[in-house]
């Protein structure tokens, strides 16, 4: 079995001791945030939560933009509840326009309805 020469062995030993971390280098002191930094961090987090939401796609959690809302309700629902027929017509949203039966009026009664008795017999 061959032993390394004295010079080489010592240099490897010095190299390995230089790469090993010292006990004083092990624990890094974490600096505390100032109150202004804490406020900025909290405001940024609140802004991110307001703009984005977390969903699962392909088994992974991803962040996507939140759908737009008006007064806390989806835009489509807000339009259905608050839009008038003129605005719906101008924006070509005819499928949302209410159908009014008042335009056609109630169906007039026929003479057969008046002559029928309680059993539904016409005589």
MMTF fields as JSON, N, C-alpha, C and O atoms, coordinates in Angstrom:
{
  "mmtfVersion": "1.0.0",
  "mmtfProducer": "UNKNOWN",
  "numBonds": 491,
  "numAtoms": 492,
  "numGroups": 123,
  "numChains": 1,
  "numModels": 1,
  "chainsPerModel": [1],
  "groupsPerChain": [123],
  "chainIdList": ["A"],
  "bondAtomList": [4, 2, 8, 6, 12, 10, 16, 14, 20, 18, 24, 22, 28, 26, 32, 30, 36, 34, 40, 38, 44, 42, 48, 46, 52, 50, 56, 54, 60, 58, 64, 62, 68, 66, 72, 70, 76, 74, 80, 78, 84, 82, 88, 86, 92, 90, 96, 94, 100, 98, 104, 102, 108, 106, 112, 110, 116, 114, 120, 118, 124, 122, 128, 126, 132, 130, 136, 134, 140, 138, 144, 142, 148, 146, 152, 150, 156, 154, 160, 158, 164, 162, 168, 166, 172, 170, 176, 174, 180, 178, 184, 182, 188, 186, 192, 190, 196, 194, 200, 198, 204, 202, 208, 206, 212, 210, 216, 214, 220, 218, 224, 222, 228, 226, 232, 230, 236, 234, 240, 238, 244, 242, 248, 246, 252, 250, 256, 254, 260, 258, 264, 262, 268, 266, 272, 270, 276, 274, 280, 278, 284, 282, 288, 286, 292, 290, 296, 294, 300, 298, 304, 302, 308, 306, 312, 310, 316, 314, 320, 318, 324, 322, 328, 326, 332, 330, 336, 334, 340, 338, 344, 342, 348, 346, 352, 350, 356, 354, 360, 358, 364, 362, 368, 366, 372, 370, 376, 374, 380, 378, 384, 382, 388, 386, 392, 390, 396, 394, 400, 398, 404, 402, 408, 406, 412, 410, 416, 414, 420, 418, 424, 422, 428, 426, 432, 430, 436, 434, 440, 438, 444, 442, 448, 446, 452, 450, 456, 454, 460, 458, 464, 462, 468, 466, 472, 470, 476, 474, 480, 478, 484, 482, 488, 486],
  "bondOrderList": [1, 1, 1, 1, 1, 1, 1, 1, 1, 1, 1, 1, 1, 1, 1, 1, 1, 1, 1, 1, 1, 1, 1, 1, 1, 1, 1, 1, 1, 1, 1, 1, 1, 1, 1, 1, 1, 1, 1, 1, 1, 1, 1, 1, 1, 1, 1, 1, 1, 1, 1, 1, 1, 1, 1, 1, 1, 1, 1, 1, 1, 1, 1, 1, 1, 1, 1, 1, 1, 1, 1, 1, 1, 1, 1, 1, 1, 1, 1, 1, 1, 1, 1, 1, 1, 1, 1, 1, 1, 1, 1, 1, 1, 1, 1, 1, 1, 1, 1, 1, 1, 1, 1, 1, 1, 1, 1, 1, 1, 1, 1, 1, 1, 1, 1, 1, 1, 1, 1, 1, 1, 1],
  "groupList": [{"groupName": "UNK", "atomNameList": ["N", "CA", "C", "O"], "elementList": ["N", "C", "C", "O"], "formalChargeList": [0, 0, 0, 0], "bondAtomList": [1, 0, 2, 1, 3, 2], "bondOrderList": [1, 1, 2], "singleLetterCode": "X", "chemCompType": "L-PEPTIDE LINKING"}],
  "groupTypeList": [0, 0, 0, 0, 0, 0, 0, 0, 0, 0, 0, 0, 0, 0, 0, 0, 0, 0, 0, 0, 0, 0, 0, 0, 0, 0, 0, 0, 0, 0, 0, 0, 0, 0, 0, 0, 0, 0, 0, 0, 0, 0, 0, 0, 0, 0, 0, 0, 0, 0, 0, 0, 0, 0, 0, 0, 0, 0, 0, 0, 0, 0, 0, 0, 0, 0, 0, 0, 0, 0, 0, 0, 0, 0, 0, 0, 0, 0, 0, 0, 0, 0, 0, 0, 0, 0, 0, 0, 0, 0, 0, 0, 0, 0, 0, 0, 0, 0, 0, 0, 0, 0, 0, 0, 0, 0, 0, 0, 0, 0, 0, 0, 0, 0, 0, 0, 0, 0, 0, 0, 0, 0, 0],
  "groupIdList": [1, 2, 3, 4, 5, 6, 7, 8, 9, 10, 11, 12, 13, 14, 15, 16, 17, 18, 19, 20, 21, 22, 23, 24, 25, 26, 27, 28, 29, 30, 31, 32, 33, 34, 35, 36, 37, 38, 39, 40, 41, 42, 43, 44, 45, 46, 47, 48, 49, 50, 51, 52, 53, 54, 55, 56, 57, 58, 59, 60, 61, 62, 63, 64, 65, 66, 67, 68, 69, 70, 71, 72, 73, 74, 75, 76, 77, 78, 79, 80, 81, 82, 83, 84, 85, 86, 87, 88, 89, 90, 91, 92, 93, 94, 95, 96, 97, 98, 99, 100, 101, 102, 103, 104, 105, 106, 107, 108, 109, 110, 111, 112, 113, 114, 115, 116, 117, 118, 119, 120, 121, 122, 123],
  "secStructList": [7, 7, 7, 7, 7, 2, 2, 2, 2, 2, 2, 2, 2, 2, 2, 2, 2, 2, 2, 1, 7, 7, 2, 2, 2, 2, 1, 7, 7, 7, 7, 7, 7, 7, 2, 2, 2, 2, 2, 2, 2, 2, 2, 2, 2, 2, 2, 2, 2, 2, 2, 3, 3, 3, 3, 3, 3, 6, 6, 3, 3, 3, 3, 3, 3, 7, 7, 7, 3, 3, 6, 6, 3, 3, 2, 2, 2, 2, 2, 2, 2, 2, 7, 7, 2, 2, 2, 2, 2, 2, 6, 6, 7, 4, 4, 4, 1, 7, 7, 7, 4, 4, 4, 6, 7, 7, 7, 7, 7, 7, 2, 2, 2, 2, 2, 7, 7, 6, 6, 1, 7, 7, 7],
  "xCoordList": [0.834, 0.0, 0.887, 1.83, 0.574, 1.379, 0.768, -0.445, 1.625, 1.164, 1.561, 2.601, 0.748, 1.136, 2.392, 2.687, 3.094, 4.305, 3.926, 2.789, 4.862, 4.601, 4.07, 3.17, 4.624, 4.213, 2.778, 1.97, 2.489, 1.159, 0.101, -0.974, 0.397, -0.545, -0.866, -2.017, 0.154, -0.082, -0.918, -1.78, -0.682, -1.44, -2.907, -3.793, -3.179, -4.574, -5.252, -6.434, -4.49, -5.052, -5.398, -6.455, -4.514, -4.775, -5.979, -6.784, -6.092, -7.19, -8.532, -9.501, -8.593, -9.852, -10.237, -11.426, -9.273, -9.611, -10.055, -10.838, -9.57, -9.974, -11.408, -12.126, -11.836, -13.185, -14.232, -15.404, -13.846, -14.796, -15.272, -14.462, -16.584, -17.087, -16.696, -16.635, -16.437, -16.09, -17.374, -18.429, -17.296, -18.486, -19.088, -20.302, -18.271, -18.797, -19.52, -20.383, -19.18, -19.826, -21.135, -21.9, -21.4, -22.561, -23.879, -24.756, -24.022, -25.287, -25.192, -24.391, -26.034, -26.066, -27.091, -28.2, -26.749, -27.66, -28.623, -28.206, -29.918, -30.934, -31.306, -31.66, -31.217, -31.536, -33.04, -33.763, -33.506, -34.928, -35.321, -34.531, -36.578, -37.08, -37.502, -37.966, -37.333, -37.804, -39.321, -39.889, -39.986, -41.453, -41.925, -42.961, -41.184, -41.566, -41.449, -42.288, -40.406, -40.239, -41.336, -41.821, -41.733, -42.815, -44.123, -44.86, -44.415, -45.627, -45.611, -46.619, -44.453, -44.336, -44.515, -45.163, -43.948, -44.066, -45.515, -46.008, -46.192, -47.579, -48.492, -49.42, -48.228, -49.031, -48.825, -49.779, -47.596, -47.313, -48.013, -48.518, -48.046, -48.706, -50.211, -50.829, -50.796, -52.231, -52.571, -53.599, -51.722, -51.932, -51.87, -52.69, -50.906, -50.791, -52.008, -52.511, -52.486, -53.663, -54.905, -55.805, -54.965, -56.116, -56.099, -57.152, -54.903, -54.786, -54.787, -55.281, -54.246, -54.045, -54.724, -55.042, -54.944, -55.477, -54.704, -54.138, -54.684, -53.972, -54.959, -56.008, -54.628, -55.444, -54.522, -53.31, -55.106, -54.337, -54.51, -55.636, -53.385, -53.387, -52.369, -51.201, -52.81, -51.934, -51.226, -50.058, -51.922, -51.356, -50.387, -49.733, -50.282, -49.378, -50.18, -51.184, -49.714, -50.367, -49.779, -48.565, -50.63, -50.167, -50.964, -52.085, -50.365, -51.011, -51.545, -50.798, -52.842, -53.451, -54.136, -54.426, -54.39, -55.08, -56.524, -57.157, -57.036, -58.432, -59.346, -58.98, -60.542, -61.483, -61.964, -62.059, -62.263, -62.683, -64.036, -64.917, -64.178, -65.426, -65.842, -65.018, -67.144, -67.697, -68.478, -69.425, -68.102, -68.728, -68.729, -69.676, -67.69, -67.549, -68.304, -68.273, -68.984, -69.686, -69.112, -68.593, -69.203, -68.668, -69.326, -70.467, -68.598, -69.073, -70.357, -71.273, -70.445, -71.645, -72.881, -73.948, -72.742, -73.869, -74.261, -75.449, -73.276, -73.56, -74.335, -75.283, -73.927, -74.613, -76.045, -76.961, -76.253, -77.606, -78.523, -79.697, -77.992, -78.834, -79.057, -80.096, -78.092, -78.153, -78.334, -78.616, -78.183, -78.253, -79.698, -80.566, -79.947, -81.278, -81.326, -80.282, -82.525, -82.647, -81.956, -81.445, -81.934, -81.281, -79.781, -79.199, -79.156, -77.711, -77.422, -76.448, -78.262, -78.072, -78.168, -77.404, -79.113, -79.269, -78.06, -77.573, -77.572, -76.415, -75.159, -74.315, -75.031, -73.847, -74.096, -73.308, -75.202, -75.533, -75.6, -75.134, -76.179, -76.367, -77.84, -78.499, -78.345, -79.76, -80.174, -81.327, -79.249, -79.619, -79.922, -80.567, -79.465, -79.731, -80.97, -81.406, -81.537, -82.698, -83.905, -84.168, -84.643, -85.834, -86.959, -87.175, -87.659, -88.806, -90.026, -90.352, -90.694, -91.854, -93.126, -93.351, -93.956, -95.243, -96.266, -97.332, -95.951, -96.879, -97.056, -98.079, -96.099, -96.212, -97.342, -98.043, -97.509, -98.522, -99.859, -100.895, -99.853, -101.078, -101.58, -101.118, -102.525, -103.071, -103.911, -104.462, -103.991, -104.747, -106.238, -106.725, -106.974, -108.42, -109.157, -108.809, -110.175, -110.954, -111.873, -112.398, -112.054, -112.936, -114.328, -114.516, -115.282, -116.649, -116.789, -117.653, -115.946, -116.043, -115.726, -116.343, -114.763, -114.418, -115.591, -115.799, -116.346, -117.451, -118.64, -119.385, -118.843, -120.006, -119.774, -120.731, -118.558, -118.289, -118.736, -118.581, -119.284, -119.663, -118.496, -117.376, -118.77, -117.721, -117.044, -115.861, -117.735, -117.178, -116.399, -115.756, -116.434, -115.733, -116.57, -116.042, -117.857, -118.744, -119.326, -119.792, -119.296, -119.745, -121.266, -121.678, -122.158, -123.596, -124.251, -125.463],
  "yCoordList": [-1.166, 0.0, 1.239, 1.344, 2.162, 3.364, 4.488, 4.701, 5.197, 6.363, 7.592, 7.604, 8.613, 9.839, 10.427, 10.217, 11.145, 11.768, 12.764, 13.235, 13.082, 13.961, 15.318, 15.861, 15.867, 17.198, 17.181, 18.052, 16.206, 16.117, 15.848, 16.448, 14.986, 14.635, 15.848, 16.061, 16.637, 17.828, 18.863, 19.506, 19.032, 20.04, 19.622, 20.473, 18.319, 17.849, 18.057, 18.39, 17.857, 18.025, 19.486, 19.793, 20.379, 21.804, 22.239, 23.061, 21.69, 22.04, 21.597, 22.356, 20.391, 19.895, 20.667, 20.877, 21.095, 21.877, 23.283, 23.898, 23.801, 25.137, 25.121, 26.11, 24.004, 23.922, 23.633, 23.955, 23.046, 22.707, 23.986, 24.858, 24.101, 25.308, 25.338, 24.309, 26.537, 26.708, 26.826, 27.134, 26.591, 26.627, 28.033, 28.169, 29.078, 30.437, 30.784, 31.662, 30.098, 30.37, 29.603, 29.896, 28.655, 27.787, 28.551, 28.43, 29.325, 30.01, 31.434, 32.236, 31.732, 33.078, 33.879, 33.398, 35.055, 35.889, 36.558, 37.239, 36.358, 36.935, 38.312, 38.464, 39.307, 40.668, 40.856, 40.379, 41.549, 41.821, 42.963, 43.868, 42.9, 43.951, 45.16, 45.031, 46.319, 47.53, 47.59, 46.915, 48.373, 48.478, 48.916, 48.449, 49.799, 50.24, 49.086, 48.939, 48.265, 47.114, 46.088, 45.464, 45.907, 44.975, 45.429, 44.615, 46.741, 47.272, 47.082, 46.708, 47.346, 47.194, 45.736, 45.449, 44.826, 43.395, 42.933, 42.16, 43.406, 43.035, 43.608, 42.935, 44.846, 45.466, 44.744, 44.562, 44.333, 43.607, 42.249, 41.813, 41.588, 40.29, 40.452, 39.656, 41.478, 41.722, 42.031, 41.583, 42.783, 43.115, 41.864, 41.698, 40.982, 39.727, 38.843, 38.235, 38.771, 37.95, 38.519, 37.767, 39.844, 40.465, 40.221, 40.035, 40.219, 40.071, 38.626, 38.342, 37.714, 36.343, 35.341, 35.644, 34.134, 33.033, 31.77, 31.661, 30.812, 29.561, 28.492, 28.321, 27.764, 26.654, 25.496, 25.671, 24.307, 23.141, 22.931, 22.867, 22.823, 22.497, 21.392, 21.534, 20.302, 19.163, 18.671, 18.284, 18.684, 18.186, 19.137, 18.762, 20.35, 21.332, 22.557, 22.902, 23.197, 24.408, 25.587, 25.791, 26.358, 27.503, 28.735, 28.637, 29.894, 31.155, 31.756, 31.923, 32.085, 32.707, 34.001, 34.203, 34.875, 36.123, 35.83, 34.953, 36.556, 36.4, 36.953, 37.904, 36.355, 36.912, 38.288, 38.527, 39.181, 40.535, 40.512, 39.717, 41.398, 41.496, 42.954, 43.864, 43.155, 44.482, 44.369, 43.587, 45.123, 45.083, 43.667, 43.28, 42.901, 41.576, 40.473, 39.324, 40.787, 39.752, 39.705, 40.707, 38.546, 38.45, 39.471, 39.877, 39.875, 40.919, 40.487, 41.296, 39.239, 38.768, 38.855, 39.266, 38.472, 38.531, 39.988, 40.302, 40.873, 42.297, 42.881, 43.643, 42.52, 43.036, 42.522, 43.282, 41.247, 40.689, 41.391, 41.621, 41.729, 42.329, 43.828, 44.346, 44.538, 45.998, 46.663, 47.86, 45.939, 46.583, 46.787, 45.96, 47.914, 48.155, 47.676, 47.491, 47.477, 46.925, 47.755, 47.196, 49.068, 49.906, 49.627, 49.477, 49.558, 49.269, 47.876, 47.69, 46.897, 45.539, 45.52, 44.821, 46.293, 46.361, 47.042, 46.575, 48.133, 48.844, 47.978, 48.109, 47.093, 46.236, 44.836, 43.919, 44.679, 43.434, 42.226, 41.139, 42.426, 41.336, 40.947, 41.001, 40.553, 40.264, 39.049, 38.951, 38.114, 36.919, 37.253, 36.466, 38.41, 38.814, 39.699, 40.003, 40.114, 41.008, 40.259, 39.127, 40.886, 40.218, 40.159, 41.1, 39.052, 38.89, 39.391, 38.902, 40.369, 40.96, 40.431, 40.601, 39.791, 39.303, 40.434, 40.273, 41.565, 42.688, 43.283, 43.912, 43.102, 43.639, 42.958, 43.597, 41.692, 40.946, 40.939, 40.693, 41.195, 41.23, 39.83, 38.856, 39.732, 38.405, 37.895, 38.675, 36.605, 35.997, 36.233, 35.986, 36.71, 36.966, 35.65, 34.62, 35.717, 34.506, 34.218, 35.133, 32.965, 32.578, 32.294, 32.181, 32.183, 31.93, 30.537, 30.312, 29.6, 28.248, 28.217, 27.47, 29.033, 29.068, 29.565, 29.098, 30.506, 31.094, 30.14, 30.175, 29.292, 28.427, 27.094, 26.361, 26.773, 25.504, 25.571, 26.595, 24.482, 24.444, 23.878, 23.768, 23.525, 23.096, 21.804, 21.622, 20.915, 19.631, 19.731, 18.759, 20.839, 21.006, 20.594, 20.469, 20.382, 20.013, 21.284, 22.169, 21.365, 22.611, 22.79, 23.821, 21.909, 22.15, 22.24, 22.442],
  "zCoordList": [0.0, 0.0, 0.0, 0.784, -0.878, -1.003, -0.187, -0.199, 0.518, 1.27, 0.48, -0.18, 0.542, -0.148, 0.484, 1.66, -0.317, 0.211, 1.276, 1.324, 2.119, 3.248, 2.835, 3.477, 1.766, 1.328, 0.788, 1.11, -0.011, -0.587, 0.501, 0.484, 1.401, 2.445, 3.309, 3.69, 3.613, 4.435, 3.685, 4.285, 2.405, 1.649, 1.53, 1.602, 1.348, 1.312, 2.651, 2.725, 3.691, 5.021, 5.271, 5.821, 4.868, 5.03, 4.192, 4.629, 3.009, 2.122, 2.708, 2.679, 3.232, 3.791, 5.043, 5.283, 5.846, 7.033, 6.65, 7.374, 5.529, 5.092, 4.56, 4.702, 3.947, 3.407, 4.467, 4.273, 5.56, 6.612, 7.305, 7.622, 7.54, 8.203, 9.67, 10.343, 10.14, 11.545, 12.351, 11.797, 13.611, 14.458, 14.51, 14.658, 14.392, 14.428, 13.13, 13.129, 11.996, 10.721, 10.552, 9.634, 11.396, 11.221, 11.36, 10.505, 12.414, 12.654, 12.141, 12.621, 11.145, 10.606, 11.395, 11.631, 11.793, 12.569, 11.602, 10.665, 11.839, 10.984, 11.525, 12.694, 10.652, 11.083, 11.133, 10.258, 12.152, 12.287, 11.364, 11.093, 10.881, 10.006, 10.83, 11.963, 10.245, 10.901, 10.779, 9.921, 11.607, 11.502, 10.109, 9.637, 9.456, 8.111, 7.119, 6.23, 7.272, 6.39, 6.632, 5.688, 7.892, 8.211, 7.569, 7.013, 7.646, 7.04, 5.524, 4.925, 4.911, 3.456, 3.045, 2.039, 3.812, 3.516, 3.662, 2.841, 4.705, 4.94, 3.846, 3.397, 3.421, 2.362, 1.032, 0.275, 0.74, -0.496, -0.498, -1.532, 0.645, 0.756, 0.542, -0.166, 1.151, 0.995, -0.465, -0.973, -1.127, -2.547, -3.415, -4.318, -3.151, -3.904, -3.696, -4.641, -2.44, -2.155, -2.819, -3.194, -2.971, -3.613, -5.12, -5.73, -5.728, -7.174, -7.653, -8.744, -6.863, -7.329, -6.414, -5.264, -6.947, -6.15, -6.501, -7.588, -5.567, -5.769, -6.204, -5.581, -7.279, -7.76, -8.109, -8.237, -8.263, -8.672, -10.168, -10.663, -10.898, -12.323, -12.545, -12.186, -13.132, -13.409, -12.153, -12.207, -11.036, -9.791, -9.117, -8.144, -9.609, -9.004, -8.604, -9.226, -7.56, -7.101, -7.872, -7.863, -8.536, -9.312, -8.918, -8.419, -9.152, -8.835, -10.125, -11.089, -10.151, -11.317, -10.892, -9.713, -11.863, -11.551, -11.185, -11.774, -10.227, -9.819, -10.916, -11.606, -11.08, -12.055, -11.581, -10.377, -12.508, -12.104, -11.392, -11.722, -10.413, -9.659, -9.546, -9.634, -9.349, -9.094, -7.799, -7.71, -6.817, -5.491, -4.914, -4.229, -5.183, -4.618, -5.344, -4.903, -6.447, -7.215, -8.63, -9.122, -9.286, -10.653, -11.581, -11.364, -12.607, -13.515, -14.219, -14.362, -14.658, -15.358, -14.474, -14.931, -13.223, -12.298, -12.033, -11.951, -11.901, -11.672, -12.849, -12.659, -14.072, -15.265, -15.311, -15.624, -15.006, -15.036, -14.043, -14.333, -12.88, -11.845, -12.029, -11.621, -12.641, -12.633, -13.994, -14.045, -15.087, -16.4, -16.823, -16.543, -17.509, -18.042, -19.496, -20.121, -20.035, -21.386, -22.468, -23.438, -22.316, -23.323, -23.351, -24.425, -22.187, -22.127, -22.683, -23.413, -22.343, -22.858, -24.379, -25.046, -24.929, -26.381, -27.03, -28.06, -26.444, -26.997, -26.995, -27.881, -26.007, -25.913, -26.468, -26.237, -27.205, -27.901, -26.967, -27.311, -25.794, -24.839, -24.815, -23.777, -25.989, -26.11, -25.303, -24.882, -25.079, -24.308, -22.854, -22.162, -22.383, -20.998, -20.872, -19.762, -22.007, -21.954, -21.419, -21.827, -20.506, -19.946, -20.975, -21.738, -20.98, -21.877, -21.127, -20.045, -21.713, -21.039, -21.675, -22.874, -20.866, -21.337, -21.404, -21.999, -20.802, -20.788, -22.184, -22.453, -23.059, -24.412, -25.178, -25.963, -24.952, -25.683, -24.953, -25.57, -23.697, -22.921, -22.62, -23.213, -21.701, -21.382, -22.556, -23.333, -22.662, -23.754, -23.509, -22.406, -24.53, -24.309, -24.104, -24.682, -23.272, -22.997, -24.176, -24.811, -24.449, -25.549, -25.002, -23.791, -25.88, -25.458, -24.858, -24.011, -25.29, -24.768, -23.274, -22.515, -22.864, -21.456, -20.609, -19.489, -21.148, -20.389, -20.32, -19.34, -21.323, -21.338, -20.639, -20.388, -20.327, -19.662, -18.208, -17.542, -17.736, -16.322, -15.504, -16.002, -14.259, -13.357, -13.793, -13.508, -14.462, -14.853, -16.164, -16.558, -16.83, -18.081, -19.276, -20.381, -19.082, -20.196, -20.805, -20.088, -22.129, -22.755, -22.797, -23.329, -22.297, -22.364, -21.047, -20.973]
}
